[in-house]
Amino acid sequence: MTSSFLTGSLALSTHASQRCFRSLLQALANPGQLVTLEEPDAVAAGAAVIALALADIDTPVAIVGDEKLASEVSEATRAPLVPVGEARLVALLHPARQLVAQCRTGSAEAPELGAKVGLACSGLVAGAGGEPGPEPNSPSGVTLVLEGPGVEGTRKVFIEGIEGDVFEAIATSNRHFPAGLDAWLVGPEGNVVGLPRSTRIEVA
């Protein structure tokens, strides 16, 4: 994680970066639990907050779906922009199965080489604390059933704006744990849900 962001129209101070970093870690440690980012620039970055908060000059980054935002994040963090398959941090502003399939998964011997991926969604409903997510009002979207470390029993998350096959691609990428990728769902208001590679995902 870089110590400061000094350039670009998006900027996180050292303390803001640390707060976002902790929030992202909290989301991964509690799969399916809703975590809210408090920093305005982090919310403005959307799924690219993964790169804005975690990248530095040595971190290859891919931001797909908004070239201007990609340039701003790269300028702010000094991180090089690379294709999805070469990136350690990936932001998909319009997630698609084929893009997820390109993300690095590392190996059993080097799981740290797996990508960390931010997925933009248009709606996100999940529980708080140990409670299950509330039933969504919208009939459209995808409901995920999560199970694994950090989840007591099972947990449901409702997502709008991402097709179910994207999550099937994530499950495929994570089938040889500890290799795999860690993902965050990022809603339009800075709400985040973590999907670590240790979590079993079923599309309900």
MARZA-821722 format. One record per residue (C-alpha): residue in one letter; x negated, y negated, z negated. Coordinates in steps of 0.1 Angstrom, whole numbers, padded with zeros to 4 digits, always signed. Layout:
! MARZA-821722
AXYZ ...
END
This chain:
! MARZA-821722
M+0000+0000+0000 T-0014-0034+0010 S-0020-0059-0018 S-0004-0088-0001 F+0012-0100+0031 L-0001-0133+0043 T+0012-0138+0079 G+0043-0133+0100 S+0079-0145+0095 L+0085-0115+0073 A+0065-0116+0041 L+0064-0098+0008 S+0044-0110-0021 T+0022-0086-0040 H+0048-0082-0067 A+0077-0079-0042 S+0057-0052-0024 Q+0052-0033-0056 R+0089-0035-0065 C+0099-0022-0031 F+0073+0006-0034 R+0087+0016-0067 S+0123+0016-0054 L+0113+0038-0024 L+0096+0062-0048 Q+0127+0062-0071 A+0149+0071-0041 L+0126+0100-0031 A+0125+0113-0067 N+0163+0113-0069 P+0176+0126-0035 G+0211+0113-0027 Q+0210+0086-0053 L+0217+0051-0041 V+0188+0026-0048 T+0192-0011-0039 L+0163-0032-0026 E+0163-0066-0042 E+0139-0085-0020 P+0155-0106+0008 D+0127-0099+0033 A+0129-0062+0025 V+0167-0063+0033 A+0161-0082+0065 A+0136-0057+0077 G+0161-0029+0075 A+0147+0005+0081 A+0113-0012+0089 V+0110-0019+0051 I+0092+0015+0050 A+0064+0000+0070 L+0066-0035+0055 A+0063-0022+0019 L+0039+0007+0025 A+0016-0001+0054 D-0018-0016+0055 I-0045-0022+0081 D-0054+0015+0081 T-0018+0028+0085 P-0006+0036+0121 V+0031+0025+0123 A+0059+0031+0148 I+0090+0009+0148 V+0115+0019+0175 G+0144-0002+0186 D+0133-0038+0181 E+0100-0050+0196 K+0102-0084+0179 L+0106-0068+0145 A+0078-0044+0152 S+0055-0073+0161 E+0065-0092+0129 V+0059-0062+0106 S+0026-0054+0123 E+0015-0091+0119 A+0025-0091+0083 T+0008-0059+0073 R-0020-0059+0099 A-0010-0023+0106 P-0015-0010+0142 L+0015-0001+0163 V+0014+0034+0178 P+0037+0059+0194 V+0060+0079+0171 G+0040+0110+0173 E+0009+0093+0161 A+0024+0072+0132 R+0022+0078+0095 L+0051+0054+0089 V+0081+0054+0113 A+0111+0032+0114 L+0140+0043+0137 L+0165+0015+0141 H+0187+0037+0164 P+0179+0072+0151 A+0180+0101+0176 R+0172+0137+0173 Q+0144+0136+0199 L+0127+0108+0180 V+0128+0127+0147 A+0114+0157+0165 Q+0084+0137+0176 C+0074+0127+0140 R+0043+0143+0124 T+0049+0170+0099 G+0014+0178+0088 S+0007+0214+0078 A+0006+0236+0047 E-0031+0228+0043 A-0026+0190+0049 P+0010+0181+0040 E+0000+0145+0034 L-0002+0141+0072 G+0035+0143+0075 A+0053+0111+0085 K+0074+0089+0062 V+0105+0078+0082 G+0130+0051+0077 L+0164+0057+0094 A+0188+0028+0099 C+0225+0035+0093 S+0256+0013+0095 G+0272+0026+0063 L+0260+0045+0033 V+0280+0059+0004 A+0263+0079-0024 G+0267+0084-0061 A+0248+0066-0089 G+0229+0084-0116 G+0239+0120-0118 E+0274+0115-0103 P+0284+0128-0069 G+0291+0103-0042 P+0326+0089-0039 E+0349+0100-0011 P+0344+0077+0019 N+0374+0057+0032 S+0363+0060+0068 P+0371+0092+0087 S+0341+0087+0110 G+0305+0095+0100 V+0285+0124+0086 T+0286+0139+0052 L+0254+0156+0039 V+0253+0182+0012 L+0219+0180-0006 E+0203+0206-0028 G+0168+0210-0043 P+0144+0194-0067 G+0158+0162-0083 V+0194+0172-0075 E+0215+0188-0102 G+0236+0214-0084 T+0245+0198-0051 R+0250+0162-0040 K+0270+0146-0012 V+0260+0115+0008 F+0282+0099+0035 I+0265+0081+0064 E+0278+0061+0093 G+0258+0053+0124 I+0237+0084+0126 E+0247+0116+0144 G+0246+0149+0126 D+0220+0164+0149 V+0194+0139+0135 F+0197+0156+0101 E+0195+0190+0117 A+0162+0178+0133 I+0150+0167+0098 A+0159+0201+0084 T+0140+0218+0112 S+0109+0196+0106 N+0110+0205+0069 R+0115+0243+0073 H+0078+0251+0065 F+0075+0231+0032 P+0052+0216+0020 A+0047+0205+0056 G+0074+0182+0068 L+0085+0146+0067 D+0100+0124+0040 A+0129+0102+0050 W+0149+0072+0037 L+0183+0062+0049 V+0186+0024+0049 G+0219+0006+0050 P+0226-0029+0062 E+0226-0044+0027 G+0194-0029+0016 N+0208+0002+0001 V+0185+0032+0003 V+0188+0069-0001 G+0158+0092-0002 L+0156+0126+0016 P+0123+0141+0006 R+0110+0171+0025 S+0117+0194-0005 T+0155+0187-0002 R+0177+0212+0016 I+0201+0194+0039 E+0234+0207+0052 V+0257+0188+0075 A+0292+0193+0061 
END
